[in-house]
Amino acid sequence: MSSSNKSGSNRVNVPEAREALNRFKYEVANEIGVPLKQGYNGDLTSAENGYVGGYMVKKMIEAQEKEMAGRTGGR
């Protein structure tokens, strides 16, 4: 697969959201006790990194569900 055809998992589909997602990542890491820091984080385990990403997804899904419930709850 060529690098120009690669669908990297770190790609941000809405470039304007990049900084907000980065802040969210650090907030989540702090909340769950993972010592994520600016720059090099090679000392973290795969499990720690995966937990941060998984928890981010969980929180985004919860927020979307609440938003959807609010839109349909008024009928």
mmCIF file as gemmi writes it, N, C-alpha and C atoms, coordinates in Angstrom:
data_model
loop_
_atom_site.group_PDB
_atom_site.id
_atom_site.type_symbol
_atom_site.label_atom_id
_atom_site.label_alt_id
_atom_site.label_comp_id
_atom_site.label_asym_id
_atom_site.label_entity_id
_atom_site.label_seq_id
_atom_site.pdbx_PDB_ins_code
_atom_site.Cartn_x
_atom_site.Cartn_y
_atom_site.Cartn_z
_atom_site.occupancy
_atom_site.B_iso_or_equiv
_atom_site.pdbx_formal_charge
_atom_site.auth_seq_id
_atom_site.auth_asym_id
_atom_site.pdbx_PDB_model_num
ATOM 1 N N . MET Axp A 1 ? 0.85 -1.169 0 1 0 ? 1 A 1
ATOM 2 C CA . MET Axp A 1 ? 0 0 0 1 0 ? 1 A 1
ATOM 3 C C . MET Axp A 1 ? 0.897 1.234 0 1 0 ? 1 A 1
ATOM 4 N N . SER Axp A 2 ? 0.641 2.146 -0.876 1 0 ? 2 A 1
ATOM 5 C CA . SER Axp A 2 ? 1.473 3.346 -0.933 1 0 ? 2 A 1
ATOM 6 C C . SER Axp A 2 ? 1.112 4.297 0.194 1 0 ? 2 A 1
ATOM 7 N N . SER Axp A 3 ? 2.068 5.133 0.585 1 0 ? 3 A 1
ATOM 8 C CA . SER Axp A 3 ? 1.826 6.044 1.697 1 0 ? 3 A 1
ATOM 9 C C . SER Axp A 3 ? 0.736 7.058 1.374 1 0 ? 3 A 1
ATOM 10 N N . SER Axp A 4 ? 0.552 7.405 0.099 1 0 ? 4 A 1
ATOM 11 C CA . SER Axp A 4 ? -0.491 8.356 -0.251 1 0 ? 4 A 1
ATOM 12 C C . SER Axp A 4 ? -1.864 7.702 -0.234 1 0 ? 4 A 1
ATOM 13 N N . ASN Axp A 5 ? -1.903 6.377 -0.248 1 0 ? 5 A 1
ATOM 14 C CA . ASN Axp A 5 ? -3.164 5.652 -0.253 1 0 ? 5 A 1
ATOM 15 C C . ASN Axp A 5 ? -3.475 5.067 1.123 1 0 ? 5 A 1
ATOM 16 N N . LYS Axp A 6 ? -2.621 5.326 2.087 1 0 ? 6 A 1
ATOM 17 C CA . LYS Axp A 6 ? -2.765 4.749 3.419 1 0 ? 6 A 1
ATOM 18 C C . LYS Axp A 6 ? -3.868 5.473 4.191 1 0 ? 6 A 1
ATOM 19 N N . SER Axp A 7 ? -4.695 4.722 4.867 1 0 ? 7 A 1
ATOM 20 C CA . SER Axp A 7 ? -5.718 5.353 5.706 1 0 ? 7 A 1
ATOM 21 C C . SER Axp A 7 ? -5.285 5.222 7.148 1 0 ? 7 A 1
ATOM 22 N N . GLY Axp A 8 ? -4.405 6.107 7.571 1 0 ? 8 A 1
ATOM 23 C CA . GLY Axp A 8 ? -3.863 6.057 8.916 1 0 ? 8 A 1
ATOM 24 C C . GLY Axp A 8 ? -4.922 6.3 9.972 1 0 ? 8 A 1
ATOM 25 N N . SER Axp A 9 ? -4.814 5.606 11.081 1 0 ? 9 A 1
ATOM 26 C CA . SER Axp A 9 ? -5.803 5.75 12.134 1 0 ? 9 A 1
ATOM 27 C C . SER Axp A 9 ? -5.646 7.067 12.882 1 0 ? 9 A 1
ATOM 28 N N . ASN Axp A 10 ? -4.528 7.751 12.723 1 0 ? 10 A 1
ATOM 29 C CA . ASN Axp A 10 ? -4.323 9.032 13.398 1 0 ? 10 A 1
ATOM 30 C C . ASN Axp A 10 ? -4.798 10.219 12.581 1 0 ? 10 A 1
ATOM 31 N N . ARG Axp A 11 ? -5.36 9.976 11.427 1 0 ? 11 A 1
ATOM 32 C CA . ARG Axp A 11 ? -5.804 11.066 10.559 1 0 ? 11 A 1
ATOM 33 C C . ARG Axp A 11 ? -7.021 11.762 11.168 1 0 ? 11 A 1
ATOM 34 N N . VAL Axp A 12 ? -7.003 13.085 11.19 1 0 ? 12 A 1
ATOM 35 C CA . VAL Axp A 12 ? -8.138 13.868 11.661 1 0 ? 12 A 1
ATOM 36 C C . VAL Axp A 12 ? -8.936 14.276 10.436 1 0 ? 12 A 1
ATOM 37 N N . ASN Axp A 13 ? -10.199 13.862 10.376 1 0 ? 13 A 1
ATOM 38 C CA . ASN Axp A 13 ? -11.034 14.145 9.212 1 0 ? 13 A 1
ATOM 39 C C . ASN Axp A 13 ? -11.458 15.603 9.133 1 0 ? 13 A 1
ATOM 40 N N . VAL Axp A 14 ? -11.551 16.277 10.259 1 0 ? 14 A 1
ATOM 41 C CA . VAL Axp A 14 ? -11.887 17.697 10.292 1 0 ? 14 A 1
ATOM 42 C C . VAL Axp A 14 ? -10.691 18.421 10.905 1 0 ? 14 A 1
ATOM 43 N N . PRO Axp A 15 ? -9.815 18.969 10.058 1 0 ? 15 A 1
ATOM 44 C CA . PRO Axp A 15 ? -8.575 19.586 10.559 1 0 ? 15 A 1
ATOM 45 C C . PRO Axp A 15 ? -8.798 20.621 11.653 1 0 ? 15 A 1
ATOM 46 N N . GLU Axp A 16 ? -9.921 21.34 11.613 1 0 ? 16 A 1
ATOM 47 C CA . GLU Axp A 16 ? -10.205 22.355 12.617 1 0 ? 16 A 1
ATOM 48 C C . GLU Axp A 16 ? -10.391 21.732 14.001 1 0 ? 16 A 1
ATOM 49 N N . ALA Axp A 17 ? -10.652 20.437 14.066 1 0 ? 17 A 1
ATOM 50 C CA . ALA Axp A 17 ? -10.888 19.758 15.341 1 0 ? 17 A 1
ATOM 51 C C . ALA Axp A 17 ? -9.601 19.217 15.958 1 0 ? 17 A 1
ATOM 52 N N . ARG Axp A 18 ? -8.505 19.299 15.246 1 0 ? 18 A 1
ATOM 53 C CA . ARG Axp A 18 ? -7.246 18.697 15.711 1 0 ? 18 A 1
ATOM 54 C C . ARG Axp A 18 ? -6.853 19.171 17.111 1 0 ? 18 A 1
ATOM 55 N N . GLU Axp A 19 ? -6.859 20.469 17.361 1 0 ? 19 A 1
ATOM 56 C CA . GLU Axp A 19 ? -6.434 20.997 18.662 1 0 ? 19 A 1
ATOM 57 C C . GLU Axp A 19 ? -7.405 20.583 19.768 1 0 ? 19 A 1
ATOM 58 N N . ALA Axp A 20 ? -8.694 20.606 19.483 1 0 ? 20 A 1
ATOM 59 C CA . ALA Axp A 20 ? -9.677 20.188 20.492 1 0 ? 20 A 1
ATOM 60 C C . ALA Axp A 20 ? -9.502 18.711 20.832 1 0 ? 20 A 1
ATOM 61 N N . LEU Axp A 21 ? -9.249 17.882 19.843 1 0 ? 21 A 1
ATOM 62 C CA . LEU Axp A 21 ? -9.025 16.457 20.095 1 0 ? 21 A 1
ATOM 63 C C . LEU Axp A 21 ? -7.75 16.244 20.902 1 0 ? 21 A 1
ATOM 64 N N . ASN Axp A 22 ? -6.733 17.029 20.621 1 0 ? 22 A 1
ATOM 65 C CA . ASN Axp A 22 ? -5.489 16.916 21.367 1 0 ? 22 A 1
ATOM 66 C C . ASN Axp A 22 ? -5.699 17.278 22.835 1 0 ? 22 A 1
ATOM 67 N N . ARG Axp A 23 ? -6.431 18.369 23.088 1 0 ? 23 A 1
ATOM 68 C CA . ARG Axp A 23 ? -6.741 18.756 24.473 1 0 ? 23 A 1
ATOM 69 C C . ARG Axp A 23 ? -7.569 17.668 25.152 1 0 ? 23 A 1
ATOM 70 N N . PHE Axp A 24 ? -8.541 17.131 24.434 1 0 ? 24 A 1
ATOM 71 C CA . PHE Axp A 24 ? -9.408 16.077 24.967 1 0 ? 24 A 1
ATOM 72 C C . PHE Axp A 24 ? -8.581 14.854 25.353 1 0 ? 24 A 1
ATOM 73 N N . LYS Axp A 25 ? -7.601 14.509 24.528 1 0 ? 25 A 1
ATOM 74 C CA . LYS Axp A 25 ? -6.73 13.358 24.804 1 0 ? 25 A 1
ATOM 75 C C . LYS Axp A 25 ? -6.012 13.543 26.136 1 0 ? 25 A 1
ATOM 76 N N . TYR Axp A 26 ? -5.467 14.733 26.388 1 0 ? 26 A 1
ATOM 77 C CA . TYR Axp A 26 ? -4.755 14.989 27.638 1 0 ? 26 A 1
ATOM 78 C C . TYR Axp A 26 ? -5.709 15.033 28.83 1 0 ? 26 A 1
ATOM 79 N N . GLU Axp A 27 ? -6.918 15.552 28.625 1 0 ? 27 A 1
ATOM 80 C CA . GLU Axp A 27 ? -7.914 15.562 29.697 1 0 ? 27 A 1
ATOM 81 C C . GLU Axp A 27 ? -8.278 14.137 30.098 1 0 ? 27 A 1
ATOM 82 N N . VAL Axp A 28 ? -8.52 13.29 29.096 1 0 ? 28 A 1
ATOM 83 C CA . VAL Axp A 28 ? -8.884 11.898 29.358 1 0 ? 28 A 1
ATOM 84 C C . VAL Axp A 28 ? -7.737 11.172 30.051 1 0 ? 28 A 1
ATOM 85 N N . ALA Axp A 29 ? -6.527 11.356 29.564 1 0 ? 29 A 1
ATOM 86 C CA . ALA Axp A 29 ? -5.371 10.697 30.175 1 0 ? 29 A 1
ATOM 87 C C . ALA Axp A 29 ? -5.24 11.096 31.639 1 0 ? 29 A 1
ATOM 88 N N . ASN Axp A 30 ? -5.408 12.374 31.929 1 0 ? 30 A 1
ATOM 89 C CA . ASN Axp A 30 ? -5.344 12.855 33.3 1 0 ? 30 A 1
ATOM 90 C C . ASN Axp A 30 ? -6.466 12.242 34.141 1 0 ? 30 A 1
ATOM 91 N N . GLU Axp A 31 ? -7.654 12.182 33.579 1 0 ? 31 A 1
ATOM 92 C CA . GLU Axp A 31 ? -8.822 11.647 34.287 1 0 ? 31 A 1
ATOM 93 C C . GLU Axp A 31 ? -8.636 10.178 34.678 1 0 ? 31 A 1
ATOM 94 N N . ILE Axp A 32 ? -8.002 9.403 33.809 1 0 ? 32 A 1
ATOM 95 C CA . ILE Axp A 32 ? -7.846 7.97 34.088 1 0 ? 32 A 1
ATOM 96 C C . ILE Axp A 32 ? -6.485 7.628 34.672 1 0 ? 32 A 1
ATOM 97 N N . GLY Axp A 33 ? -5.661 8.647 34.914 1 0 ? 33 A 1
ATOM 98 C CA . GLY Axp A 33 ? -4.391 8.429 35.599 1 0 ? 33 A 1
ATOM 99 C C . GLY Axp A 33 ? -3.25 7.946 34.731 1 0 ? 33 A 1
ATOM 100 N N . VAL Axp A 34 ? -3.327 8.185 33.423 1 0 ? 34 A 1
ATOM 101 C CA . VAL Axp A 34 ? -2.22 7.824 32.529 1 0 ? 34 A 1
ATOM 102 C C . VAL Axp A 34 ? -1.323 9.047 32.389 1 0 ? 34 A 1
ATOM 103 N N . PRO Axp A 35 ? -0.037 8.911 32.691 1 0 ? 35 A 1
ATOM 104 C CA . PRO Axp A 35 ? 0.87 10.068 32.681 1 0 ? 35 A 1
ATOM 105 C C . PRO Axp A 35 ? 1.302 10.5 31.276 1 0 ? 35 A 1
ATOM 106 N N . LEU Axp A 36 ? 0.348 10.869 30.456 1 0 ? 36 A 1
ATOM 107 C CA . LEU Axp A 36 ? 0.621 11.337 29.096 1 0 ? 36 A 1
ATOM 108 C C . LEU Axp A 36 ? 1.179 12.751 29.174 1 0 ? 36 A 1
ATOM 109 N N . LYS Axp A 37 ? 2.216 13.009 28.405 1 0 ? 37 A 1
ATOM 110 C CA . LYS Axp A 37 ? 2.832 14.336 28.427 1 0 ? 37 A 1
ATOM 111 C C . LYS Axp A 37 ? 3.105 14.791 26.996 1 0 ? 37 A 1
ATOM 112 N N . GLN Axp A 38 ? 3.34 16.078 26.84 1 0 ? 38 A 1
ATOM 113 C CA . GLN Axp A 38 ? 3.702 16.624 25.53 1 0 ? 38 A 1
ATOM 114 C C . GLN Axp A 38 ? 5.012 15.995 25.093 1 0 ? 38 A 1
ATOM 115 N N . GLY Axp A 39 ? 5.139 15.686 23.833 1 0 ? 39 A 1
ATOM 116 C CA . GLY Axp A 39 ? 6.384 15.125 23.328 1 0 ? 39 A 1
ATOM 117 C C . GLY Axp A 39 ? 6.428 13.613 23.414 1 0 ? 39 A 1
ATOM 118 N N . TYR Axp A 40 ? 7.59 13.095 23.738 1 0 ? 40 A 1
ATOM 119 C CA . TYR Axp A 40 ? 7.847 11.659 23.73 1 0 ? 40 A 1
ATOM 120 C C . TYR Axp A 40 ? 7.078 10.934 24.831 1 0 ? 40 A 1
ATOM 121 N N . ASN Axp A 41 ? 6.348 9.876 24.452 1 0 ? 41 A 1
ATOM 122 C CA . ASN Axp A 41 ? 5.613 9.06 25.408 1 0 ? 41 A 1
ATOM 123 C C . ASN Axp A 41 ? 5.92 7.581 25.219 1 0 ? 41 A 1
ATOM 124 N N . GLY Axp A 42 ? 7.118 7.284 24.721 1 0 ? 42 A 1
ATOM 125 C CA . GLY Axp A 42 ? 7.516 5.904 24.466 1 0 ? 42 A 1
ATOM 126 C C . GLY Axp A 42 ? 7.649 5.064 25.72 1 0 ? 42 A 1
ATOM 127 N N . ASP Axp A 43 ? 7.633 5.716 26.875 1 0 ? 43 A 1
ATOM 128 C CA . ASP Axp A 43 ? 7.716 4.974 28.128 1 0 ? 43 A 1
ATOM 129 C C . ASP Axp A 43 ? 6.362 4.429 28.571 1 0 ? 43 A 1
ATOM 130 N N . LEU Axp A 44 ? 5.289 4.82 27.891 1 0 ? 44 A 1
ATOM 131 C CA . LEU Axp A 44 ? 3.965 4.3 28.218 1 0 ? 44 A 1
ATOM 132 C C . LEU Axp A 44 ? 3.761 2.945 27.544 1 0 ? 44 A 1
ATOM 133 N N . THR Axp A 45 ? 2.974 2.106 28.181 1 0 ? 45 A 1
ATOM 134 C CA . THR Axp A 45 ? 2.707 0.789 27.598 1 0 ? 45 A 1
ATOM 135 C C . THR Axp A 45 ? 1.636 0.901 26.52 1 0 ? 45 A 1
ATOM 136 N N . SER Axp A 46 ? 1.54 -0.133 25.706 1 0 ? 46 A 1
ATOM 137 C CA . SER Axp A 46 ? 0.483 -0.191 24.697 1 0 ? 46 A 1
ATOM 138 C C . SER Axp A 46 ? -0.877 -0.158 25.366 1 0 ? 46 A 1
ATOM 139 N N . ALA Axp A 47 ? -0.983 -0.836 26.487 1 0 ? 47 A 1
ATOM 140 C CA . ALA Axp A 47 ? -2.252 -0.873 27.217 1 0 ? 47 A 1
ATOM 141 C C . ALA Axp A 47 ? -2.66 0.518 27.685 1 0 ? 47 A 1
ATOM 142 N N . GLU Axp A 48 ? -1.702 1.29 28.209 1 0 ? 48 A 1
ATOM 143 C CA . GLU Axp A 48 ? -2.013 2.652 28.667 1 0 ? 48 A 1
ATOM 144 C C . GLU Axp A 48 ? -2.474 3.516 27.502 1 0 ? 48 A 1
ATOM 145 N N . ASN Axp A 49 ? -1.736 3.447 26.398 1 0 ? 49 A 1
ATOM 146 C CA . ASN Axp A 49 ? -2.112 4.235 25.225 1 0 ? 49 A 1
ATOM 147 C C . ASN Axp A 49 ? -3.471 3.802 24.687 1 0 ? 49 A 1
ATOM 148 N N . GLY Axp A 50 ? -3.695 2.503 24.641 1 0 ? 50 A 1
ATOM 149 C CA . GLY Axp A 50 ? -4.975 1.987 24.153 1 0 ? 50 A 1
ATOM 150 C C . GLY Axp A 50 ? -6.128 2.383 25.055 1 0 ? 50 A 1
ATOM 151 N N . TYR Axp A 51 ? -5.876 2.416 26.352 1 0 ? 51 A 1
ATOM 152 C CA . TYR Axp A 51 ? -6.915 2.799 27.301 1 0 ? 51 A 1
ATOM 153 C C . TYR Axp A 51 ? -7.334 4.25 27.09 1 0 ? 51 A 1
ATOM 154 N N . VAL Axp A 52 ? -6.361 5.121 26.827 1 0 ? 52 A 1
ATOM 155 C CA . VAL Axp A 52 ? -6.68 6.525 26.565 1 0 ? 52 A 1
ATOM 156 C C . VAL Axp A 52 ? -7.565 6.633 25.324 1 0 ? 52 A 1
ATOM 157 N N . GLY Axp A 53 ? -7.159 5.981 24.245 1 0 ? 53 A 1
ATOM 158 C CA . GLY Axp A 53 ? -7.947 6.038 23.006 1 0 ? 53 A 1
ATOM 159 C C . GLY Axp A 53 ? -9.326 5.433 23.177 1 0 ? 53 A 1
ATOM 160 N N . GLY Axp A 54 ? -9.4 4.305 23.844 1 0 ? 54 A 1
ATOM 161 C CA . GLY Axp A 54 ? -10.687 3.649 24.053 1 0 ? 54 A 1
ATOM 162 C C . GLY Axp A 54 ? -11.626 4.479 24.909 1 0 ? 54 A 1
ATOM 163 N N . TYR Axp A 55 ? -11.068 5.109 25.935 1 0 ? 55 A 1
ATOM 164 C CA . TYR Axp A 55 ? -11.889 5.938 26.815 1 0 ? 55 A 1
ATOM 165 C C . TYR Axp A 55 ? -12.36 7.199 26.091 1 0 ? 55 A 1
ATOM 166 N N . MET Axp A 56 ? -11.509 7.729 25.204 1 0 ? 56 A 1
ATOM 167 C CA . MET Axp A 56 ? -11.921 8.884 24.397 1 0 ? 56 A 1
ATOM 168 C C . MET Axp A 56 ? -13.135 8.517 23.549 1 0 ? 56 A 1
ATOM 169 N N . VAL Axp A 57 ? -13.075 7.363 22.91 1 0 ? 57 A 1
ATOM 170 C CA . VAL Axp A 57 ? -14.185 6.914 22.062 1 0 ? 57 A 1
ATOM 171 C C . VAL Axp A 57 ? -15.446 6.732 22.903 1 0 ? 57 A 1
ATOM 172 N N . LYS Axp A 58 ? -15.308 6.109 24.063 1 0 ? 58 A 1
ATOM 173 C CA . LYS Axp A 58 ? -16.455 5.896 24.948 1 0 ? 58 A 1
ATOM 174 C C . LYS Axp A 58 ? -17.118 7.216 25.301 1 0 ? 58 A 1
ATOM 175 N N . LYS Axp A 59 ? -16.31 8.213 25.682 1 0 ? 59 A 1
ATOM 176 C CA . LYS Axp A 59 ? -16.856 9.51 26.066 1 0 ? 59 A 1
ATOM 177 C C . LYS Axp A 59 ? -17.497 10.235 24.882 1 0 ? 59 A 1
ATOM 178 N N . MET Axp A 60 ? -16.913 10.096 23.681 1 0 ? 60 A 1
ATOM 179 C CA . MET Axp A 60 ? -17.504 10.732 22.497 1 0 ? 60 A 1
ATOM 180 C C . MET Axp A 60 ? -18.842 10.084 22.149 1 0 ? 60 A 1
ATOM 181 N N . ILE Axp A 61 ? -18.922 8.77 22.282 1 0 ? 61 A 1
ATOM 182 C CA . ILE Axp A 61 ? -20.19 8.074 22.001 1 0 ? 61 A 1
ATOM 183 C C . ILE Axp A 61 ? -21.25 8.487 23.013 1 0 ? 61 A 1
ATOM 184 N N . GLU Axp A 62 ? -20.88 8.564 24.292 1 0 ? 62 A 1
ATOM 185 C CA . GLU Axp A 62 ? -21.829 8.998 25.321 1 0 ? 62 A 1
ATOM 186 C C . GLU Axp A 62 ? -22.35 10.402 25.025 1 0 ? 62 A 1
ATOM 187 N N . ALA Axp A 63 ? -21.467 11.307 24.628 1 0 ? 63 A 1
ATOM 188 C CA . ALA Axp A 63 ? -21.876 12.68 24.323 1 0 ? 63 A 1
ATOM 189 C C . ALA Axp A 63 ? -22.824 12.702 23.133 1 0 ? 63 A 1
ATOM 190 N N . GLN Axp A 64 ? -22.538 11.904 22.117 1 0 ? 64 A 1
ATOM 191 C CA . GLN Axp A 64 ? -23.403 11.858 20.94 1 0 ? 64 A 1
ATOM 192 C C . GLN Axp A 64 ? -24.759 11.262 21.288 1 0 ? 64 A 1
ATOM 193 N N . GLU Axp A 65 ? -24.777 10.223 22.115 1 0 ? 65 A 1
ATOM 194 C CA . GLU Axp A 65 ? -26.049 9.621 22.525 1 0 ? 65 A 1
ATOM 195 C C . GLU Axp A 65 ? -26.904 10.629 23.286 1 0 ? 65 A 1
ATOM 196 N N . LYS Axp A 66 ? -26.279 11.406 24.172 1 0 ? 66 A 1
ATOM 197 C CA . LYS Axp A 66 ? -27.019 12.426 24.921 1 0 ? 66 A 1
ATOM 198 C C . LYS Axp A 66 ? -27.589 13.474 23.975 1 0 ? 66 A 1
ATOM 199 N N . GLU Axp A 67 ? -26.778 13.87 22.989 1 0 ? 67 A 1
ATOM 200 C CA . GLU Axp A 67 ? -27.252 14.863 22.022 1 0 ? 67 A 1
ATOM 201 C C . GLU Axp A 67 ? -28.423 14.321 21.214 1 0 ? 67 A 1
ATOM 202 N N . MET Axp A 68 ? -28.302 13.072 20.788 1 0 ? 68 A 1
ATOM 203 C CA . MET Axp A 68 ? -29.375 12.455 19.992 1 0 ? 68 A 1
ATOM 204 C C . MET Axp A 68 ? -30.644 12.296 20.838 1 0 ? 68 A 1
ATOM 205 N N . ALA Axp A 69 ? -30.505 11.914 22.087 1 0 ? 69 A 1
ATOM 206 C CA . ALA Axp A 69 ? -31.655 11.749 22.969 1 0 ? 69 A 1
ATOM 207 C C . ALA Axp A 69 ? -32.347 13.094 23.187 1 0 ? 69 A 1
ATOM 208 N N . GLY Axp A 70 ? -31.567 14.152 23.274 1 0 ? 70 A 1
ATOM 209 C CA . GLY Axp A 70 ? -32.124 15.497 23.452 1 0 ? 70 A 1
ATOM 210 C C . GLY Axp A 70 ? -32.898 15.96 22.241 1 0 ? 70 A 1
ATOM 211 N N . ARG Axp A 71 ? -32.457 15.57 21.057 1 0 ? 71 A 1
ATOM 212 C CA . ARG Axp A 71 ? -33.137 15.969 19.822 1 0 ? 71 A 1
ATOM 213 C C . ARG Axp A 71 ? -34.438 15.217 19.627 1 0 ? 71 A 1
ATOM 214 N N . THR Axp A 72 ? -34.475 13.951 20.036 1 0 ? 72 A 1
ATOM 215 C CA . THR Axp A 72 ? -35.669 13.153 19.806 1 0 ? 72 A 1
ATOM 216 C C . THR Axp A 72 ? -36.572 13.091 21.034 1 0 ? 72 A 1
ATOM 217 N N . GLY Axp A 73 ? -36.082 13.565 22.171 1 0 ? 73 A 1
ATOM 218 C CA . GLY Axp A 73 ? -36.828 13.467 23.413 1 0 ? 73 A 1
ATOM 219 C C . GLY Axp A 73 ? -38.009 14.414 23.495 1 0 ? 73 A 1
ATOM 220 N N . GLY Axp A 74 ? -38.066 15.429 22.644 1 0 ? 74 A 1
ATOM 221 C CA . GLY Axp A 74 ? -39.133 16.412 22.726 1 0 ? 74 A 1
ATOM 222 C C . GLY Axp A 74 ? -40.379 16.036 21.968 1 0 ? 74 A 1
ATOM 223 N N . ARG Axp A 75 ? -40.414 14.903 21.322 1 0 ? 75 A 1
ATOM 224 C CA . ARG Axp A 75 ? -41.586 14.542 20.507 1 0 ? 75 A 1
ATOM 225 C C . ARG Axp A 75 ? -42.697 13.988 21.325 1 0 ? 75 A 1
